Amino acid sequence: MDVYVIGTACTAFGKFPNKSFKQLTREVYTELLEDAGMDDGDRIQTSWFANVKMEMFKQPNIRGQVCFSELVAEGLFPEYAPMINVEGACATGSLAFHGACKDILSGEAELSLAIGVEKTFIPDDPERQYQLFTGGLDQMNPEVWQEYYRKAGEKMNRPWTLNVAGGTLNMDTYAIQAAYHMRKYGSTQKQFAIAASKTHHNGSLNPLAQYQFEVSVEKAMTDREISFPLTRSMCAPIGDGAAAALVCSKKLFDTLPAAVRERAVKVRARGLANGKYRDIDEPGVSHIAAKRAYAAGGLTPADIDLAEVHDATTFGEIYQPEMLGFCDFGGGGKLHESGATAIGGRIPINTSGGLISKGHPVGATGLSMIHEITKQLRGEAGARQVKNADIGLAENGGGTMGFDDAICAITILQRA
């Protein structure tokens, strides 16, 4: 069975302390209906609501139902249509999308919604803001990952200690991997800076990006150090935002107006995999999830025209192309240095500006990747358009299992 994406939407990402979850939900949902050529969502049969930390804002449990209550009352969203709340750390938005696709594939629904809404900026309470990002680690037995990182630090001759003051734990784990990559493969901080500069350039072309400014290679290298070799220009910012997608069956697709069908994209393949406490030399979970997606779609890495990858730090831009098969293991730095990942290159990566420029409102991130790939395949990406884009891939990881994501979602879309 085929699954089609007939509409996507994304708010601007940024720091919006005066926008509520309900406001962000309304903004992205109404934009989504407009994009899909619908006056209301009356035909939506199921929906998946992605959010990670709304309980930090005093709303646990029924997050999606609460955010949609006014839209239901106004007749913009159907009464009694089930809404499933989803939480999977940074991969939450992608997991919602995969859930909506499964509803179509199972025959349970002809039209399903995936929507992600997140607020991570708490200007008056930095300690609570930091707590937003602690749930992606094992809190039942923290001694497991603490010992894991201590041993890795010893192996790297880079002593690791728990930062009890908060702020850089995840960045430290990326930095250890980046430093190891430099030692093992000869990649350089300048190559990381080249990748960061390229992605900030893409963000400067994206009106929805949180950071819409250029960053030179030199600036990326000499910016304030977060955890060597990573600087501030190589790390994703705190921010708020929402993104959404509508998926439908072939049966419903065939009944839609030609103007909607002409802009639709097909879900060519998907892959999911859980991570583990792997050895630093083992391929990561994204490599497994990508292999599953390629096999399901009858594809190879050479078939992919562009990709959005999870770059909470620029190390993701170096590492994930290796895991996705766009270059050999260890070749991510040289891939960026060659210009292959630029918009006009062989395999453009993070045309949206990536997480480091577009921003990373956690529950919305995965769906913002779907939005960017969809715009590219439609030929609607403006100044950052990839020429003749036909197949695009989104890689979105969530949570932390040592040096791995707790779960990774791969989505491959094709121009319909």
C-alpha positions as CSV (number, residue, x, y, z in Angstrom):
1,M,0.0,0.0,0.0
2,D,1.2,3.5,-0.8
3,V,1.2,6.4,1.7
4,Y,1.2,10.0,0.4
5,V,2.1,13.2,2.1
6,I,-0.5,15.7,0.9
7,G,0.3,18.6,3.3
8,T,3.1,19.8,5.6
9,A,3.6,23.0,7.7
10,C,6.1,24.4,10.0
11,T,6.1,27.5,12.2
12,A,9.1,29.7,12.4
13,F,11.5,28.3,15.1
14,G,12.7,30.7,17.8
15,K,12.3,31.9,21.3
16,F,8.7,32.7,21.9
17,P,8.0,33.0,25.6
18,N,4.6,34.7,24.9
19,K,3.3,32.0,22.6
20,S,1.5,29.1,24.3
21,F,1.3,25.5,23.2
22,K,-2.2,26.1,22.0
23,Q,-1.2,29.0,19.9
24,L,1.7,27.1,18.3
25,T,-0.7,24.2,17.7
26,R,-3.3,26.4,16.0
27,E,-0.7,28.2,13.9
28,V,0.8,25.1,12.4
29,Y,-2.5,23.2,12.1
30,T,-4.3,26.0,10.2
31,E,-1.2,26.4,7.9
32,L,-1.3,22.6,7.3
33,L,-4.9,22.6,6.2
34,E,-4.2,25.5,3.8
35,D,-1.2,23.6,2.4
36,A,-3.4,20.6,1.8
37,G,-6.2,22.6,0.2
38,M,-8.6,21.9,3.0
39,D,-11.1,24.2,4.8
40,D,-11.2,22.0,7.9
41,G,-9.9,18.7,9.1
42,D,-13.2,16.9,9.0
43,R,-11.8,14.0,7.0
44,I,-8.9,13.3,9.5
45,Q,-9.6,9.9,11.1
46,T,-6.6,9.5,13.4
47,S,-3.8,11.8,14.7
48,W,-0.5,11.6,16.5
49,F,0.6,14.4,18.8
50,A,4.4,14.7,19.4
51,N,5.6,16.5,22.5
52,V,8.4,15.8,25.0
53,K,8.1,18.1,28.0
54,M,4.8,19.8,28.3
55,E,4.5,18.5,31.9
56,M,7.2,21.0,32.7
57,F,4.6,23.6,31.8
58,K,2.0,21.9,34.1
59,Q,0.2,19.8,31.4
60,P,1.0,16.1,31.5
61,N,-0.8,13.1,30.0
62,I,-3.5,14.5,27.6
63,R,-1.3,17.0,25.8
64,G,-2.7,16.7,22.3
65,Q,-6.3,16.6,23.5
66,V,-5.8,19.8,25.5
67,C,-4.0,21.6,22.6
68,F,-6.8,20.7,20.2
69,S,-9.8,21.4,22.4
70,E,-10.5,24.8,21.0
71,L,-10.0,23.6,17.4
72,V,-12.5,20.8,18.0
73,A,-15.0,23.3,19.5
74,E,-14.6,25.5,16.4
75,G,-15.2,22.7,14.0
76,L,-11.7,22.7,12.6
77,F,-10.8,19.3,13.9
78,P,-13.3,16.4,14.0
79,E,-15.0,15.4,17.2
80,Y,-14.2,11.9,18.5
81,A,-11.2,11.4,16.2
82,P,-8.6,9.6,18.3
83,M,-5.4,11.4,19.2
84,I,-2.4,9.4,20.4
85,N,0.2,11.3,22.4
86,V,3.8,10.4,21.5
87,E,7.1,10.9,23.4
88,G,10.5,9.6,22.2
89,A,13.0,12.4,23.1
90,C,14.4,14.2,20.0
91,A,12.9,11.6,17.6
92,T,9.3,12.3,18.9
93,G,8.2,14.1,15.7
94,S,9.4,11.4,13.4
95,L,7.8,8.7,15.6
96,A,4.4,10.5,15.3
97,F,4.9,10.6,11.5
98,H,5.7,6.8,11.5
99,G,2.6,6.2,13.6
100,A,0.4,8.1,11.1
101,C,1.9,6.1,8.2
102,K,1.1,2.9,10.0
103,D,-2.5,3.9,10.4
104,I,-2.7,4.3,6.6
105,L,-0.8,1.0,6.0
106,S,-3.0,-0.9,8.4
107,G,-6.2,0.3,6.7
108,E,-7.4,1.9,10.0
109,A,-7.5,5.4,8.4
110,E,-7.5,7.0,5.0
111,L,-6.2,10.3,6.4
112,S,-4.0,10.7,9.4
113,L,-2.3,13.7,11.1
114,A,1.2,13.9,12.7
115,I,1.9,17.1,14.6
116,G,4.7,18.1,16.9
117,V,4.7,21.1,19.3
118,E,7.4,22.1,21.7
119,K,8.6,24.9,24.0
120,T,12.1,24.7,25.4
121,F,12.8,28.3,26.2
122,I,12.2,29.2,29.8
123,P,13.9,32.6,30.3
124,D,13.0,33.1,34.0
125,D,14.1,29.6,35.1
126,P,17.3,28.3,33.5
127,E,17.5,25.3,36.0
128,R,14.0,24.1,34.8
129,Q,15.0,24.7,31.2
130,Y,18.0,22.4,31.7
131,Q,15.8,19.7,33.2
132,L,13.9,19.6,29.9
133,F,16.9,17.8,28.5
134,T,17.7,15.3,31.2
135,G,15.0,12.7,30.5
136,G,16.8,11.3,27.5
137,L,19.1,9.3,29.7
138,D,18.6,6.3,32.0
139,Q,17.4,7.9,35.3
140,M,16.8,4.6,37.0
141,N,20.4,3.5,36.9
142,P,22.5,6.6,36.0
143,E,25.6,4.8,37.3
144,V,25.5,2.7,34.1
145,W,26.1,5.6,31.7
146,Q,28.3,7.5,34.1
147,E,30.7,4.5,34.2
148,Y,30.4,4.1,30.4
149,Y,31.5,7.7,29.9
150,R,34.3,7.5,32.4
151,K,35.7,4.4,30.6
152,A,35.4,6.2,27.3
153,G,37.2,9.2,28.7
154,E,40.0,7.0,29.9
155,K,40.3,5.4,26.5
156,M,40.5,8.9,24.9
157,N,42.8,10.2,27.6
158,R,40.1,12.8,28.1
159,P,38.8,12.5,31.7
160,W,35.0,12.7,32.0
161,T,33.2,13.8,35.1
162,L,29.5,14.5,35.6
163,N,28.7,18.2,35.3
164,V,26.4,18.5,38.3
165,A,25.8,22.1,37.5
166,G,24.1,21.1,34.3
167,G,24.4,22.5,30.8
168,T,26.8,20.4,28.8
169,L,26.3,16.7,29.4
170,N,24.9,15.9,25.9
171,M,27.5,18.2,24.3
172,D,30.3,16.4,26.1
173,T,29.2,13.1,24.8
174,Y,29.2,14.5,21.2
175,A,32.5,16.1,21.8
176,I,34.1,12.8,23.0
177,Q,32.9,11.1,19.8
178,A,34.2,14.0,17.7
179,A,37.6,13.9,19.3
180,Y,37.8,10.2,18.8
181,H,36.8,10.6,15.2
182,M,39.6,13.1,14.8
183,R,42.1,10.8,16.3
184,K,41.0,7.7,14.4
185,Y,40.3,9.1,11.0
186,G,42.2,12.3,10.9
187,S,39.2,14.5,10.6
188,T,39.9,18.1,11.7
189,Q,38.1,20.9,13.6
190,K,38.3,22.9,10.4
191,Q,36.3,20.3,8.6
192,F,33.7,20.5,11.4
193,A,33.8,24.3,10.9
194,I,33.3,23.9,7.2
195,A,30.2,21.8,7.8
196,A,28.8,24.3,10.3
197,S,29.5,27.3,8.0
198,K,27.7,25.5,5.2
199,T,24.7,24.7,7.3
200,H,24.5,28.3,8.7
201,H,24.5,29.5,5.1
202,N,21.5,27.3,4.4
203,G,19.8,28.7,7.5
204,S,20.3,32.2,6.2
205,L,18.2,31.2,3.2
206,N,15.4,29.7,5.3
207,P,12.8,32.3,6.6
208,L,11.7,29.8,9.2
209,A,15.1,29.2,10.7
210,Q,15.9,30.5,14.2
211,Y,19.4,31.7,13.1
212,Q,19.3,33.4,9.7
213,F,22.8,34.6,9.5
214,E,26.1,33.4,7.9
215,V,28.9,32.1,10.0
216,S,32.4,31.9,8.4
217,V,34.6,28.9,8.8
218,E,37.0,31.0,10.9
219,K,34.2,32.2,13.1
220,A,32.9,28.7,13.6
221,M,36.4,27.6,14.7
222,T,37.1,30.5,17.0
223,D,33.6,30.9,18.5
224,R,33.1,30.3,22.3
225,E,34.1,26.7,23.1
226,I,31.3,24.5,24.4
227,S,33.3,21.2,24.6
228,F,36.4,20.8,22.4
229,P,36.3,20.5,19.4
230,L,32.7,21.9,19.4
231,T,32.1,25.6,19.6
232,R,28.9,27.5,20.0
233,S,28.4,27.8,16.2
234,M,28.5,24.0,16.0
235,C,25.6,23.4,18.5
236,A,21.8,23.7,18.2
237,P,20.1,26.5,20.1
238,I,17.2,26.4,22.6
239,G,13.9,27.3,20.9
240,D,10.2,26.8,20.4
241,G,8.1,25.8,17.4
242,A,5.7,23.4,15.7
243,A,5.6,21.2,12.6
244,A,3.0,18.9,11.1
245,A,2.1,16.6,8.2
246,L,-1.0,15.0,6.7
247,V,-0.7,11.5,5.2
248,C,-3.3,9.6,3.2
249,S,-4.0,6.4,1.4
250,K,-4.0,5.8,-2.3
251,K,-7.7,5.4,-2.3
252,L,-8.2,8.9,-0.8
253,F,-5.4,10.4,-2.9
254,D,-7.1,9.4,-6.1
255,T,-10.2,11.5,-5.1
256,L,-8.3,14.7,-4.3
257,P,-8.1,17.7,-6.6
258,A,-5.4,17.7,-9.2
259,A,-3.7,20.7,-7.5
260,V,-3.2,18.6,-4.3
261,R,-2.1,15.5,-6.1
262,E,0.5,17.4,-8.1
263,R,2.2,18.6,-4.9
264,A,2.0,15.3,-3.0
265,V,5.0,13.2,-2.2
266,K,5.1,9.5,-1.6
267,V,6.5,7.8,1.5
268,R,9.0,5.5,-0.3
269,A,10.4,3.8,2.8
270,R,10.8,4.0,6.6
271,G,13.2,2.4,9.0
272,L,13.3,2.3,12.8
273,A,15.9,0.9,15.2
274,N,16.7,1.1,18.9
275,G,20.2,1.9,20.0
276,K,22.4,0.3,22.6
277,Y,25.5,0.8,24.7
278,R,27.8,0.1,21.8
279,D,31.5,0.3,21.5
280,I,32.6,3.6,20.1
281,D,34.1,1.7,17.1
282,E,30.8,0.0,16.2
283,P,28.4,1.6,13.6
284,G,25.6,3.5,15.2
285,V,21.9,2.8,15.3
286,S,21.2,5.1,12.3
287,H,23.3,2.8,10.2
288,I,20.9,-0.1,11.1
289,A,17.8,2.0,10.6
290,A,19.0,3.3,7.2
291,K,19.8,-0.2,6.0
292,R,16.3,-1.3,6.9
293,A,14.8,1.7,5.0
294,Y,17.0,1.1,2.0
295,A,15.9,-2.5,1.9
296,A,12.3,-1.7,2.3
297,G,12.4,0.8,-0.5
298,G,14.6,-1.1,-2.9
299,L,17.1,1.7,-2.7
300,T,20.8,2.4,-2.2
301,P,22.5,5.5,-0.7
302,A,23.3,6.6,-4.3
303,D,19.6,7.0,-5.0
304,I,19.2,9.8,-2.4
305,D,19.3,13.3,-3.7
306,L,19.3,15.2,-0.4
307,A,19.1,14.5,3.3
308,E,18.2,16.2,6.6
309,V,20.3,14.7,9.4
310,H,20.1,15.2,13.1
311,D,22.8,17.7,13.9
312,A,22.3,18.6,17.6
313,T,26.0,19.4,17.1
314,T,27.9,19.5,13.8
315,F,29.5,16.2,14.7
316,G,26.1,14.8,13.5
317,E,26.8,16.3,10.1
318,I,30.2,14.6,10.0
319,Y,29.1,11.2,11.4
320,Q,25.6,10.6,10.0
321,P,26.6,10.8,6.2
322,E,29.0,7.9,7.1
323,M,26.2,5.9,8.7
324,L,23.8,6.6,5.9
325,G,26.3,5.4,3.3
326,F,27.0,8.7,1.5
327,C,30.7,8.2,2.1
328,D,33.0,5.7,3.8
329,F,33.3,5.4,7.5
330,G,35.6,8.2,8.6
331,G,35.0,10.2,5.4
332,G,32.4,12.7,6.7
333,G,34.9,15.5,7.2
334,K,36.3,15.2,3.7
335,L,32.8,14.9,2.3
336,H,32.0,18.4,3.6
337,E,35.4,19.8,2.7
338,S,34.9,18.7,-0.9
339,G,31.7,20.7,-1.2
340,A,29.5,17.6,-1.9
341,T,27.1,18.5,0.9
342,A,26.4,22.1,-0.3
343,I,23.1,22.8,-2.0
344,G,24.7,22.4,-5.4
345,G,26.8,19.4,-4.4
346,R,26.4,15.7,-4.9
347,I,24.4,15.0,-1.7
348,P,23.1,18.3,-0.2
349,I,22.7,17.9,3.6
350,N,20.6,20.0,5.9
351,T,19.3,22.5,3.3
352,S,17.0,23.8,6.0
353,G,19.9,25.0,8.1
354,G,19.8,21.9,10.2
355,L,19.3,21.9,13.9
356,I,22.2,24.2,14.6
357,S,20.7,27.0,12.5
358,K,17.0,26.1,12.0
359,G,16.7,25.2,15.7
360,H,15.7,22.2,17.8
361,P,12.2,22.4,19.5
362,V,12.5,18.7,20.3
363,G,9.0,17.4,19.6
364,A,8.7,19.3,16.4
365,T,12.2,18.6,15.0
366,G,11.5,15.4,13.1
367,L,8.4,16.8,11.4
368,S,10.3,19.9,10.4
369,M,12.7,17.6,8.5
370,I,9.7,16.1,6.7
371,H,8.5,19.6,5.9
372,E,11.9,20.5,4.4
373,I,12.2,17.4,2.3
374,T,8.6,17.8,1.1
375,K,9.3,21.4,0.0
376,Q,12.4,20.3,-1.8
377,L,10.7,17.5,-3.7
378,R,7.9,19.9,-4.7
379,G,10.4,22.4,-6.0
380,E,9.2,25.0,-3.5
381,A,12.4,25.6,-1.4
382,G,13.2,28.9,-3.1
383,A,16.8,30.1,-2.8
384,R,17.9,26.8,-1.2
385,Q,16.2,24.6,-3.8
386,V,18.1,21.4,-4.8
387,K,17.9,21.0,-8.6
388,N,15.9,18.0,-9.8
389,A,15.4,16.6,-6.3
390,D,13.4,13.3,-6.6
391,I,14.2,11.3,-3.4
392,G,15.0,12.7,0.0
393,L,15.9,11.2,3.4
394,A,15.4,12.4,6.9
395,E,17.4,10.9,9.8
396,N,16.2,11.8,13.3
397,G,17.6,10.3,16.5
398,G,16.2,10.5,20.1
399,G,17.5,9.9,23.6
400,T,21.0,8.7,24.6
401,M,22.3,5.2,25.1
402,G,26.0,5.8,25.6
403,F,27.3,7.0,22.3
404,D,24.1,5.9,20.5
405,D,20.6,7.3,20.1
406,A,18.0,5.4,22.1
407,I,15.9,5.3,18.9
408,C,16.5,6.4,15.3
409,A,13.9,7.0,12.7
410,I,14.7,7.1,8.9
411,T,12.1,8.4,6.5
412,I,12.6,8.4,2.7
413,L,10.2,10.5,0.6
414,Q,9.9,10.5,-3.2
415,R,8.3,13.0,-5.5
416,A,4.9,11.6,-6.5
